[in-house]
Amino acid sequence: MPVRSTNQISLAFQQGSREALEQTAKRSQRNMSQLMHREGLFAFINNHGKANPSLEDITAAYAVMKCG
C-alpha cells in the first residue's frame, strides 16, 4: 500500500458554470474544515478523507479502491 505523509492539501475542480464551481468549492471547504478540526491523523484514499481511521478502515477502503 503506497503511503505519503504531507501537511498540505489542494483541491481541483472540473470545469462547469461559475455557480456550480462556487457551490462545489463551498461544500469542499466546509467538509475540509470539519475534517481538519478533528484531532489525530487523517487518511485520504481515492479522494475520500477520514480522521483517525483504524487500520481496518484503511485496508478496507484500499481494497475497495484496488478492486474498482
C-alpha positions as CSV (number, residue, x, y, z in Angstrom):
1,M,0.0,0.0,0.0
2,P,1.7,3.3,-1.1
3,V,1.8,5.9,1.6
4,R,2.7,9.6,1.5
5,S,2.9,11.9,4.5
6,T,2.2,15.6,4.0
7,N,1.0,18.7,5.8
8,Q,-0.6,20.3,2.6
9,I,-3.7,19.6,0.6
10,S,-5.1,21.1,-2.6
11,L,-8.4,20.7,-4.4
12,A,-9.0,20.6,-8.1
13,F,-12.4,21.2,-9.7
14,Q,-13.8,20.2,-13.1
15,Q,-14.9,22.9,-15.4
16,G,-18.5,24.0,-15.1
17,S,-20.7,27.0,-14.6
18,R,-19.4,29.6,-12.2
19,E,-22.3,28.9,-9.8
20,A,-21.6,25.1,-9.9
21,L,-17.9,25.7,-9.2
22,E,-18.7,28.1,-6.3
23,Q,-21.1,25.6,-4.7
24,T,-18.5,22.8,-5.1
25,A,-15.8,25.0,-3.6
26,K,-18.1,26.0,-0.6
27,R,-19.0,22.3,0.0
28,S,-15.4,21.2,-0.2
29,Q,-14.2,24.0,2.1
30,R,-16.9,23.1,4.7
31,N,-16.0,19.4,4.5
32,M,-12.3,20.0,4.8
33,S,-12.9,22.4,7.8
34,Q,-14.9,19.8,9.6
35,L,-12.3,17.1,8.9
36,M,-9.3,19.3,9.9
37,H,-10.8,20.4,13.2
38,R,-10.8,16.8,14.4
39,E,-7.9,15.5,16.4
40,G,-5.4,12.9,15.2
41,L,-4.2,11.8,11.8
42,F,-6.1,11.9,8.5
43,A,-6.1,9.3,5.8
44,F,-7.2,10.1,2.2
45,I,-7.9,7.1,-0.1
46,N,-9.4,7.6,-3.5
47,N,-10.3,11.2,-2.8
48,H,-12.1,10.4,0.5
49,G,-10.8,11.5,3.8
50,K,-11.3,10.2,7.3
51,A,-9.9,11.4,10.7
52,N,-8.3,8.8,12.9
53,P,-9.1,5.8,10.8
54,S,-8.4,2.4,12.2
55,L,-6.1,0.0,10.3
56,E,-9.2,-2.0,9.3
57,D,-10.8,1.2,7.9
58,I,-7.7,2.0,5.8
59,T,-7.2,-1.6,4.5
60,A,-10.9,-2.0,3.6
61,A,-11.0,1.3,1.7
62,Y,-7.8,0.5,-0.1
63,A,-9.1,-3.0,-1.0
64,V,-12.3,-1.5,-2.5
65,M,-10.2,1.0,-4.5
66,K,-7.9,-1.7,-5.8
67,C,-10.8,-3.9,-6.9
68,G,-12.5,-1.0,-8.6
